[in-house]
Amino acid sequence: MREANGKYEYVATYVDDLLLAMNDPKSFIELLTSPKYDLKFKGTSKVDFHSGADFGRDPDGTLFMSPKRYIEKIAETYERFFGEKPSKSKVNSPLENNDHPELDTSELLKEEGIQQYQCLIGQLQWAISIGRFDISSAVMTLSSFQAMPRIGHLDRLKRIVGYLCKLKHYRT
């Protein structure tokens, strides 16, 4: 972040991706690709997708971020794992009211189930990072069971995926 002509300019980085918010991004890119820095870019354009999140503008010009495409990717993973689409019926919250996953006594998952559980936890954690804060408490609770998840814990993750798919148009 820096001040330039009375306004702030931002360069957001994630590994090897850059996201620029400034009045004259073209000049900044020219500087980065000059012999002084000699950086190479695959492409530069107005942002519409970055690190799993869609970007757009509301009718009044306000920038918004939406993880819709990433949620669709989670749904594809779910279908590959379980051979069906996530259930969206009667799912109005990430977890049921007064649920206590720590009291679950269902059978422990086998190796394949553990891998599926850990994969879904990772995907859901990234969904939180790109704006789906509404599932953070549920995912944080269930992530504590990654070493020895039970069938009931996986069922709860399936519910969270169904919830996300039902409300995939939510944006920040």
N, C-alpha and C positions, 0 to 999 in steps of 0.2 A: 504494500500500500504506500502511495506517495501522494503528496499534494502537487497539483499542476494547474497553474492559472486559477487558483481559488476553488478547484474541485479535486476530489480524490479519485485516483486511478488505482485499479486493483489488478493483480496478477495472481490467480488461483492456480495452484499446481497440485497434481496428483500423479505420482510416479513420473511418467514422461508426457503427460497431457498438460496443456496450458489453457486457461480460460481467462480472457482479457475483458475488463470492463473499463473503458476509457473513451474519450472523445475521438482520438486519432489512433486506433490500433494499428493501422497500416504503417505509420512511421515507426512504431515500436517494433513491429515485425521486421521492417527493413533494417533496423538497428541490430536485431538479434541475428539476422542472416548476413550481415555485413562481415567483411574479413576480420573485424575486431572480435566477434564472437563465433562466427561461422557455424551457426546452428542450422539444422535441416528440418523442414516441416513436411509432413505428408500432405497437408492441406490446411488452408485457412479460409474460414467463411463465418458468417453469422452463426451463432450457436443455435442449434435445434436439438442436439443430443450430446450429452457429456457424462461420462462415468456412470451410465445406466439410467440417467434421468433425461426426460424430454424437456425442452425449454420452448416457450412461446410467449405471446403477448395477448393480454386481454384487450377488448375493444378500446379501452381508454389508454392503451400503451404500456400498462404495468406488466413487467416481466414475471412469468410464473414458471415453476418447476413441477414436473409430474413424473413419478416413477411408473407410469402405466406400462410402458414397453418392458421394463424390468419385471414387473408383476406377471406379465404374459410369459416371460422366460421362466419364472418360478413355476407357473402353471404347466409349462411344457416339461419341466423336470418332474413335477408331480405325476403327470400322465405317463412319463417314461418309467417311473418307479412303480406306480400302482395300477397302471393299465386303465385308468379312468380319469375323468375330469374332476377337479375339486368340487365338493358339494357346497353350493351357496345358499341352499334353502335353510331357512330358520336360523341363520347365523347373523346375529346383530352386534356381536362383540367378539373380541379375540378369544376370550375364555368365558366359560359359563360363570354366572354369579356365584360367589361363595365356593369356588373350586379350590381344592387343596392338592396340587400335584405331588407334594411331599408325602402325602398319605397313600399314594397309589401303591397297590400290592399286586398289580397284574404281572404276568410273566415278563422276565427280562428279554430284551430283543436279542436275536442272534446276530452274527457278524454283519450280514447284509443289511439288516434293519438298523444297526448302529451306524453304518456308513450313510444310509439314507437320512437318518436322524441328524447326523452331524452336517451333512450337505445342506439340508433344509434350514438348520439353525444358521449356518453361514450366509445363505441367501437372504434369510429374513433379517439378519443383522445388517446386511448391506442395504436392504430396503429401508430400514430405520435411518441409516446414514444419509440416504437421499430423500428423506422427507416423511416417511411413514411413522411418525412418532407415536401414533395411536396404538401400535403393537409393542412398544418398547418394554413395558412392564411384563407382559406375557412372555415375550421372547427371552428377556433376561431371566425370568423365573425358570423357564424350561431349559435354558442353556446350562444351568447348574447340574443337569442330569446327563450331560454328554458322555461321561465315562461309562455309565451303566443305565441307559434309558430303558424304560419299560414300554410295553405295548400301549398302555394308557397315555404315556407321554407322547408317543408318536401320534396317537389319535388327536391329542390336543394340538400338535403342530399342524395336522391336516385341517383342523378347524380354523386355525389362523390363516392358512393358505386360502381356504374357502372364503373367509372374511375379506382378505385382501382382494381376491378375484371379484367378489360382489361389489366392492367399493374401489375398483381400480382407477376410476376417473377422478378420485380425490387428488387435489394438488395444493401446493403451498405457494 
